[in-house]
Structure formats: C-alpha cells, structure tokens
C-alpha cells in the first residue's frame, strides 16, 4: 500500500501528486539563479531513486473491494508517472545522448 493508506482514491491521488511535485521541481542539479534570490534546488539522485522506488512499489497494488480491482488505479497512475519521470530524468541526464541524430541509421 502506498504509505500504508487503505483508501484506493488516496493511494492513487498520492501517486499523482508525487509525480506532479517531481515535474514541478525537476531532477538532479542545484544551481544558484542569482545572488539576490534563494537557490533553485532540484531533486538529488537519492531523492530520485526514492521516487522511482515508490512508483515501482505502487505497481504491486492488487487490492480489491466491492468496486473490483481498485489497485489498478494506483498501478495506472504509477505507470503514467514512471513514463513522465523517465523522460524528465533522461532530459536532465549528462550521460544520456540527447541528440538522436548522432545514432547511425541502419
């Protein structure tokens, strides 16, 4: 269960909210915008790993109730979040090739 919460809607909404916070904050660096403002701090690698671990854990939600497979709500939210955050993490990566034109065509 996501955070030990038994309510299916709360689990789904917490996953969606976690993804939205990560999208708003971004990944990986901490840089100073200018000397008169506070630094813009992005998620660290450790925090990023914890987010991805949480989403992967949500993929194991197979709870059911009178409405049926309510765990699927969490799984769907987690899959959408994994997709969105994977693209975000790749774009923040210094090692992943961003210019796909450098890959030779076959």
C-alpha positions in Angstrom: 0.0 0.0 0.0 1.2 3.5 -0.8 2.2 5.0 2.6 0.1 2.3 4.3 -3.1 4.0 3.2 -6.1 1.7 2.8 -8.2 4.1 0.7 -7.8 3.5 -3.1 -8.5 7.0 -4.1 -6.0 8.4 -1.6 -3.3 6.0 -2.9 -3.9 7.0 -6.5 -4.0 10.7 -5.7 -0.8 10.5 -3.6 1.0 8.9 -6.6 -0.3 11.5 -9.0 0.7 14.3 -6.5 4.2 12.9 -6.1 4.7 12.9 -9.9 3.4 16.4 -10.2 5.8 17.6 -7.5 8.7 16.0 -9.2 7.7 17.6 -12.6 7.5 21.0 -10.9 10.8 20.6 -9.1 12.8 18.8 -11.7 15.9 16.5 -11.3 19.5 16.4 -10.4 21.3 19.7 -10.1 21.3 22.6 -7.5 22.2 25.9 -9.1 22.1 29.5 -8.0 19.7 31.7 -10.1 21.4 34.9 -8.9 22.8 36.3 -5.7 19.6 38.1 -4.6 17.3 35.0 -4.7 17.4 31.7 -3.0 18.9 28.7 -4.9 16.7 26.5 -7.1 17.2 23.0 -5.7 16.2 20.1 -7.9 15.8 16.5 -6.7 19.0 14.7 -5.8 19.9 11.3 -7.1 18.9 9.8 -3.8 15.5 11.5 -3.8 15.0 10.5 -7.4 15.7 6.9 -6.5 13.2 7.0 -3.7 10.6 8.4 -6.0 11.2 5.7 -8.6 11.2 3.0 -5.9 7.8 4.3 -4.6 6.3 4.2 -8.1 7.6 0.7 -8.7 6.2 -0.3 -5.3 2.8 1.1 -6.3 2.9 -1.2 -9.3 2.3 -4.1 -6.9 -1.0 -2.7 -5.7 -3.6 -5.5 -6.3 -6.2 -4.5 -3.8 -9.8 -5.2 -4.5 -13.1 -4.1 -2.9 -16.7 -4.2 -3.8 -15.8 -2.0 -6.9 -13.4 -4.6 -8.2 -9.7 -4.1 -8.9 -9.1 -0.7 -7.2 -5.4 -1.4 -7.0 -5.4 -0.9 -10.8 -6.0 2.8 -10.1 -2.6 3.0 -8.4 -0.9 0.9 -11.0 -2.2 3.1 -13.8 -1.1 6.3 -12.0 2.3 4.7 -11.3 2.8 3.7 -14.9 1.9 7.1 -16.2 4.3 8.6 -13.6 7.1 6.3 -14.5 6.8 7.3 -18.1 6.7 11.0 -17.4 9.5 11.0 -14.9 11.7 8.7 -17.0 11.6 11.3 -19.8 12.3 14.1 -17.3 15.2 12.2 -15.8 16.7 11.4 -19.3 16.4 15.1 -20.2 18.3 16.1 -17.0 21.0 13.4 -17.6 24.5 14.5 -18.5 25.3 11.0 -19.9 22.3 10.1 -22.0 22.7 11.2 -25.6 20.1 13.9 -26.2 20.8 14.3 -29.9 19.4 11.3 -31.5 20.8 12.3 -34.9 24.2 11.1 -33.7 22.9 7.5 -33.7 23.7 5.9 -37.1 20.7 4.7 -39.0 20.7 1.2 -40.2 
